[in-house]
Amino acid sequence: MAVIADRCPHIQVTVVDLNEARVAAWNDPDLTKLPVYEPGLDAVVGRCRGRNLHFSTAVELAIAAADMVFLSVNTPTKTKGVGAGQASDLRWIEASARQVAACAQGHTIVVEKSTLPVRTADTVKAILSAAQGDIAGAGAPKTFSVLSNPEFLAEGTAIPDLEAPDRVLIGGEDPAAIEALASVYGQWVPQERILRTNLWSSELSKLTANAFLAQRISSINSIAALCEATGADVNEVAHAIGTDSRIGSKFLKAGPGFGGSCFQKDILNLVYLCGHYGLHDVAAYWQSVVELNSWQQHRIARLVVQRLFGTVTGKRLAILGFAFKADTNDTREAPAIRICQDLLEEDARLAIYDPKVPEAQIAADLGCTSSSSAEGSWHSASSPAEAVADADAVLILTEWTSFAELNWQELAPLMRKPAWLFDARSIANLAAARAAGLQVWRVGSGVK
Ligand code: UGA
């Protein structure tokens, strides 16, 4: 919404939320205090806020005044009831649709921005059509058009992704509504990149795009394990296959498995949908992408234990990186969580350093406070040097650029010998680490 406001100064954009603290944070004069860390976002918000970008808790007023409403609420995986563990929880979408139905005035275009199961627009339309024709105040009768406009930005690169998207996807049935939304994006996105489809294709394309991206990561991680066993190098294999223009070079980086709020959730949702439509083999196919991802995370924890003479009980291990990827403070489904939990289960003592993730977040993710456990325990370190002091091993779990520049000549002497570097992101200067006396494991490297 901030980028729309930035690129369309003639449009008033109001972002509403029921959460007062969150809205207050978005309105904080100190732009470093925005609730989301995203490179470049502070500058965009700084340019537009108060001009044509507003953050408010006045939900009903904003809906009444709007020509277009974007439903951008979260749709987490259900934790109980029918479809628990797979289906998306649509309670907030339904509540938002009901609120729009109640408060809208005149004609309103309702845009599904949240990632949703296919045919959710049916639900939204049913709720809105129950209010169709009602007259609010002295205004015109209510009418609605529903569009699907999924978001393809990735965290960490959100602003460039939005400013120069590969494509914008608009699904709908009402040509006038589609063109109204297309004209918003048309302010800065070339026409040939604005794709128009039917509602269901648009909803399904979002899930499919994420499923394909995640599948590439599971595929390359499966090959990484084979590389380690055979003496091949996954970076060389990825380069060799990625130069085939039909395969392409992106999303072929082996690592500790994918994290983030989307991939697993969206694939599980796809699995649920396939099951719902009786396509059980298709469901099993996509389920395996998620299973391989968990396997990769457990595999890394296991091999750390094996290299450290089969036990990490009481040993200090430095964990560098907790966010699910670099350039974000987001830890949702971060591979570091599962790997740390496995090591805590083995009674290791972890010293965790991440440049952007606060200790309270790590505690929430690990389900225990820093010193709570008698056996396995963790604490947060304020620098890589503090984390590695007296450690038997250091694990790199997020690809922060600063980890590529670590000075192993300085860090290695702080560790207990024999000491290991486990580079799950293939980012560290391994030659320097070896020269400094460390034993080294890198994901997907079978070269002895
Ligand atoms: C992902 C998609 O890339 C976006 O297109 C989509 O809009 C978004 O989900 C969403 O549905 O909201 P995001 O989760 O922010 O974006 O991050 P990605 O860059 O896709 O990375 C996801 C995970 O895969 C990270 O843990 C990352 O480290 C890992 N990854 C990515 C790899 O292990 N290897 C790669 O080659 C690429």
Boltz pocket constraint, residues with backbone or C-beta under 6 A from the ligand:
constraints:
  - pocket:
      binder: B
      contacts: [[A, 115], [A, 151], [A, 152], [A, 153], [A, 154], [A, 155], [A, 156], [A, 210], [A, 213], [A, 217], [A, 250], [A, 251], [A, 252], [A, 253], [A, 254], [A, 255], [A, 256], [A, 257], [A, 258], [A, 259], [A, 260], [A, 261], [A, 262], [A, 263], [A, 324], [A, 325], [A, 326]]
      max_distance: 6.0
